[in-house]
Amino acid sequence: MSGLLPGDPAATIGGEATSRALCVLAPNPSPMTLDGTNTWLLAEPDSDLAVVVDPGPLHEGHLRRVVDAAEQRGKRVVLTLLTHGHHDHAEGAARFAELTGTEVRALDPAHRLGSEGLHGGQVLDIGGLELRVVATPGHTADSLTFHLPADGAIITGDTVLGRGTTMVAHPDGRLGDYLDSLRRLHTMAADHGVRTVLPGHGPVLADALGAVDYYLAHRATRLAQVETAVEDGCRTAAEVVARVYADVDRALWPAAELSVRAQLGYLEDHGLI
């Protein structure tokens, strides 16, 4: 039963997630992207204006399906936002901007189209839709989360996934930053009415607090395992991966090695190894 899984994941992926959020699933499944990238179409129910978060890969069919999904609901996309600049989220942004005539806003200027960017603490209004920008670095330095308070939801990109856990993409991502971001999301879920996670990959999570608690516990466990591996003689990230991630698909070991490098850096910075 889904309720026994971390975060209480939905049974299916794609389609209406809340009264203001629709997921259009990109056709780019892989071990790293899970079922594919979730592109989010957001709008107030009684407004004809919409915003899209993470257009996804440069796949013409997918980008046009997003536009079609908006038009079928009587919406016009007026703004494109990015949670971060990884290709599976942002590669199609420039083409999507051409299709919709929109700017692309992101934290990193390298991924923007137009004069305006994004930063934590911003509040956007799109046809009455309130969207709050939350800085959540860690997976990458430029990672953002978008808070949709009317639905008690957060659009998390890769900071929290709908299934499994997130890689801290060393050297751009930093584990200390990531743990701080998870604690920020924990506070939002515990004290500020956030119930639902709209992730960048995988199913919607109905229990935001449970998901973030699971992530924090997972990180603590992995750090302890990495510390023990070093104490037992592992000297390289590859040796730690072979020890700590032995039960993980070997196809994911290169990504796990990046995560281990981030963990080793964190342990060194805190004088633990």
Secondary structure, DSSP 8 states (H G I E B T S, - for coil): -GGGSTT-B-SS-SEE-SSSEEEEE-S--BTTTBT--EEEEE--TT-SEEEEE---SS-HHHHHHHHHHHHHTT-EEEEEE-S---HHHHTTHHHHHHHHT--EE-SSGGG-BSS----TT-EEEETTEEEEEEE--SSSTT-EEEEEGGGTEEEEETSS-SSS-----TTTS-HHHHHHHHHHHHHHHHHS---EEEESSS--BS-HHHHHHHHHHHHHHHHHHHHHHHHTT--SHHHHHHHHTTTS-GGGHHHHHHHHHHHHHHHHHTT--
